[in-house]
Amino acid sequence: MKNLRSFLIGMTMVAVVSDYLLHPFYPQFFEARFGVTNPKVVGYYFAAICFMVMIAFPFWAYVSKKVAELQILVYTQLVAGILALYCFWTTSYENFWIASLVMICFKGSYLLVYPYILKIIRPDQHTKTIGILSVVVHLGGILGAVIGGLVVDFINPAYIFLVMAAGDFIQMLMSIYLLKSARFNTAKPEVPEQTSTEKKPLIPNGFVLKIGLITLVLYFSDFLIRPFFSRYWEAISLYDSKLVSGFVYAIPGFVAVFALWLSWKHTSANDQKYRGISIALIVGMVGLFLQASSIEAIVLLGRVVYGWAIFQGMVRFDALLFQLSTPESYAIDYSKIHFFQNLGVLLASFSVGFIVDAQGLQMPFWLALLGFGLSFTAYYWMFRAQMKSKKETPSEQANQSLNKSENRSTQTEEPLALSK
């Protein structure tokens, strides 16, 4: 099972790299490819992408109740790859919009791998695995930003879609290999035994609703600073290079890798000194304040501080979700949380173009700072009783996770024992 987990994590890396190639460079891409310079267009396009993911992932999650995840990926990634090739060939602005958004709908099915991995491992391995997956996302962002910057700087932005198509086809082939290989029992994977028969309502409630609302604001704030960060950096920096912009954009990814390495190297110490989600949100506010300074060196420091905070916060929110959910509900619960998160991204993407157009490149940082403050307030208000309660030891937490299904009726009232 460990080998299967590692293979699936590698598959996730391929998907994330393919997905992040254009993230830092959409303004430059639209200008170079279609001559579109209006910042509102970038915001509209980000909003459209988020909307497609919002409706696509819950759909694939429900499909996965009837069809195996890897079988879904074989066909969806094939279609996504073909559409990426079309985006490379087309010169029509309108056709590009349609084809690329449909491509996102099929490409988004790779998110099924995330709850699938957590379904086939033991609950006490969740936090570590979520940390690894978070680092994979950050590393994918680093590689995607670097590769995208090289393509935009030295080749042609259109060729990014060739790289995307290659990533989709690789995922398709990896899925076929897992399904056909006798080495991995993907037809009927070993899933930790569960006794819960609880039916999940379509409309989220309880811990799903609480986490969803908090992370909606958090993701809104995080993604508000992303679309125009490279432009912001180029405006305050002496270095007029897309490659350098890509590296600065990816600094939080480097910090995430270091944070994960540090947690592995000093596991015992970190277990006794867990700072919690609230501290991560406060540190994130400091990082956003530093990035809003418009001073090159301070902005770099702010990226480092912010990278640590966003890694810690998002990993622990995901760990909280999977601690409270059950394996048979992972995909559905995660899709609901993902809906809230993408709604936050959608709102950020829709509004960021107007904000930059009216108030300049610095304003998104101040609004994101306000959003982090609201997330902290909501988190403290919803979970203040658990934050004030006696912290548990790691062994107590592991036992609580393993016995979660037996205590389901009371867990929604004591959700946040994430202290290591």
N, C-alpha and C positions, 0 to 999 in steps of 0.2 A: 504493500500500500504506500510505503514511503517513496518508492520509485515512481509510482503513478502520480503521487502528489508533486514530485519534482518535475516530471514531464509536463504536467498541467501548468505548473508555475512558469516553465519555459515557454509554453504555448501562450500564456498570458503576456509574457514579455514581448513576444512577436506582435501580438495584437495591439498592445499599448504603443509600441514604437510606430506602428503603422498609423495609429489613430492620432498621434501627437505631432506628426511631421509639420503640419501647417499651423498649429495652435499659436505660436508666437508671431506668425508672419502673415496673417490674413489681410491686414491693411496693405502690406507690400504686394501680396499676391494679386489682390483685386486691381491694384493700380497697374502692375506690370502686365497682367493677362488681359484685362478688359478695359483699362483706362479709367476705372472707377476710383475716385479719391474721397468721396463723401464718407466721413466716419460713421454716419448713421447706417450706411449699408452694411458695414462690418457688424454692427450691433444687431441689425435685422437678421443677418445670416447666422450669427451665433445663436440668436433666439430660435431660429428655425431648426437648427441642429439639435438644440436642447429639447424642443418640442417633439421632434421625431424620436429621440431617445426615450423621452417620457412615456410615449405611447407604445414604443416598440418593445422595451424590456419587459414591462408587465405582460404584454402579449406572449412573448417567448417564454416567460416564466410559467404561464398557464399552459402553454403548449407542452412544456417539459413534464407536466403531470401525466401526459399520455405518450409522449415520444422522448426517448433518451436524449440527454443534452448533446452528446457527441454526434448523434445522428442529425440533430438539428443543425449543428455547426457545419457539417459537410456541405449541405445545400445552401445555407445562408451565406457562408463565406465564398462559395463559388459565385453566387449572384453578385455579392459585393465586389469581388474582384473584376467581374465583367463590367460592372458599372464604373469602376475606377478607371478601367481602360477607356471607356467611353468619355469620361471626364477629361482624360488626356487628349483625346482626339477632337472633341467638339470645340468650336470657336464661338458658339452661340451662348451669350450670357444667360438667356432664359432657359435653354436646354441644360446648361451647366447646373443651374439652381435645381431643376427638377431631378436630374440624374444623381447629383451629389446627395440630395436629401433622401432619395429612395435608397441610395447606397448606405447611408447612415442607418437607416431602418434595419437593413439586413446585417450590417457590420456590428450593430449593437448586441446581437445575439451572443457575442463572445463573453458578455458579462455573466452569462449562465455558468461559466467555469468557476467563478468566485464562490458562490454558494455550494457548487458541486464539490469543490475541494474540501470545504468545511464539513460537508455531509459525510465524507468518507474517512474523516479522522476523529480522534477522541476529543471530547470537549476541553480537556485540560491542555490540548495543543492549539486551541483556537487563537489565543492572544499572540503567541509566537508566529503562527502562520499568517495571521492578519498583518503583523508587522512586516513579514517577508513580502507579502503581496503589496503592501503600501510602498515598500522600497522598490519593488518591481515597477510599480506605477511611476515612481519618481525617476528611476533609472530609464524607463521608457521615455519619460518626458525629456531627460537629458539627451539621450540618443536621438530622439525625434527632433529636438531643437537643433542639435548639431548637424544632423543630416539635412534637415530642412534649410538651415542657414547656408550650408555648402551649396545646395541646389539653387537657392535663390540668388546667392552671390556669384556663382561661377557657371551655372548652366542655364536652366530655364525653369520658372516656377511650375510649368505644366508637367515636367518630368517627375514631380513629387507624386503624381498619381500613378506613375509606373511603379514606384517603390511601394505605394499603398497596395496596388494590385498584387504585387509579389508577396506582401505580408498576408493578404487574404488567402491566396492560393497555398501558401505554406501552412496556414492554420487548417485549411481544408485537408491537406495531405497528412498533417499530424493527427487529425481526427480520424481519418481513414485508417491510419496505422494503428491507433489505439483500439479501434473497433475490430480490426482483423488480427491483431497480434495475440498469440496465445500467452504471451508474457504477462499481459494485463487483463484482469477479469472485469472489463468494462461493461460487459453485457449484464452482469449481476454483481456489482461491487459490494464489498463487505461494509455494511453500514452499522454503526454502533446501535445496539438493541434499544428500542424505545417502547414505552408502554402507553404513551399519550395518544388518545384518539380524538382530541379536540379539533373541531372544525373551525377554520379561520373565516371570519366575516370578510366580505368584499371591502367594506369601508373600514379603514384602520381605526383602532381605539387603543386605550391603555398605553403600554410602554411604546408601542409602535408609533402612535400618534404623538406622544411627547418627544421622542427622539426625532421623529420626522419634522416637527415644527422647529425644534432647535437647530437641526442641521440645515433646514431650509434657509434660515437667516445666515448661518455660518457659510454655507456654500455660495449664497448670494454675495456675501462680503468678499469671499476668497476670489470668486470669478470676476468680480467687478474690477479688479486691478490687473487682470490678465490680458485682455485683447489689445490694450494700448501700452503695455509695459515696455515693449521693445522701442516704441516710438518715444515714450517718456525717457528712457535711458539714452537714446540717441540725442535727445534734445538737451540733456544736461551733461553728456560725456564728450570728451575730446575724440573718442574713437568712433568713426563712422563706418562700422563694419557689422553686417548682419550676423557673422559668426560670433563676434564678441557679444552682441546683443543676445544671441541664443544661449551662450554660456552664462551670462548674468541672469537671464530668465530662468535657467535651470539650477541656479544655486540652491534653492530649497531641496532639490533632488539630491545633491551632494550631501547636504546636511542630514537628510533622511537616512542615507546610507551609513553615515557616521553614527547617527543616533542608534540605529539597529545594531551596528557592530559594538557600540559601547554597552548596550543592554545585554548582549551575549557575553561580553568580556567580564562584566561586573554584575552578573545576574543576582547574586545574593544582596549586594549593596542596593541595587535598584529595587529589589523586592521590598526592602525595609524602608526605602526612601521615595516611594511612589508619590508623585506630586499631585496627580489628579487632573481631571479635565478642566476644572476651574483655573488652576495655575496656568495650564497651556493657553487658555483663552486670554488671560491677563498678559502673558508674555507675547502672544500674538498681537495684542493691542500696542505693545511697545514696539514691535517690529514694524507695524504699519506706520506708527508715528515717525520712526526713523526714515522709512522709505519716502515719506512725504516731504522730507527736508529739502530735496532738490540739490543736495550736496553729494557729489559723486562717492566719496569715501563712506559717508554716513549711510547712503542708500545701500551700498554693498554690505555694511554691517547690519542694516535692517533686513536685508534678504536672508542673512544667516540666522538672525534671531527669529524671524518669521518662519523660516523653514523648519526650525526645531519645533516651534509651537504648533504649526499646522499638521506636522507629522504626528506629534503626540496626541493632539486633540482628535483627529480623524480616526486614528488607529483605535483609540479607546472608545469612541462612539460606536465603531463597528463591532468591537469586542463586546460591548454592552448589549448590542442587538442580538448577536449570536448566543450570548450567555442566557438571554431571556427567552429566545425562540427554541424550537425543537427541529431536529434534522429534516423531518418530513415537511416542515414549513419554512425552511431556510430561504428557498428561492422566492416563495410568495412574499414573506415578510421583507426580505431584502429588496424585492421589486417595489414594494410600497414605500420603503424608506428612500429608495433610489428615485422614486417619483417625486417625493418632496424635495430631495436634493437637486434634481434637475429642474424642478419648478423654480428653485432659487437661482440656478444658473440661467434659466430662461429669462427671469425677471432682470437679472444683472445684464445679460446680453442685450435685451431689448432696450434697456435704459442707458447703457454705458455710452452709446453713440451720442445721444442727446446731451448727456452730462459733459462729455469731452468737448462737444461742439459749442456748448454754452459756457462752460466754466473752465475748460482747459484740462491738460493731462494730469494735473496734480489732484484735482477734486476726487477722483475715485478712491484714493487712499484715505481721505478724510471720511468719506461715507462708509468705507469698509471698516474703519476704526469704530464708527458709531454702531455698525452692524455687529461687530465682535462684542461690544459692550452690551447690546441687547441680547445676544446669545448667552453671555455670562449671566445676565440678570434672569433670563428665562430658565437657564439650567439650575441656578441656585434656588429659584422659587419652586421649581417642580421637584427637585431632589434634595431640598435642604435637610429633611429629616435623615436621609441616608448619609449625607455628608457629615452630620453631627454625631452619627452613631459610632460606636467603637469599631475601629478598623480590624478587618479580618486578616489572618495569616494566609500565606499562599496555599497551604494544605487545606484550610477551611474553605477557601474559594474553590479549589479543585473538587472537593467533596460536594460543595453546593452545586457546581455545574453538573457533576455526574448524577446527582439526585434531583436535578431540576424538574424532571417530568413527574416525580412523586409529590413535589410541593408546588405544582403549577398554580393552584388556587390562591396561594399567598405571594407568589413571586412578583406579581404586578405591583405589590405594595412595598417591596423592598428590592428595587432594581439595581442600585448602583454601588455594589460592593466590588469595585474594580481595583481597589488597593492591592498592590502586590505584597 
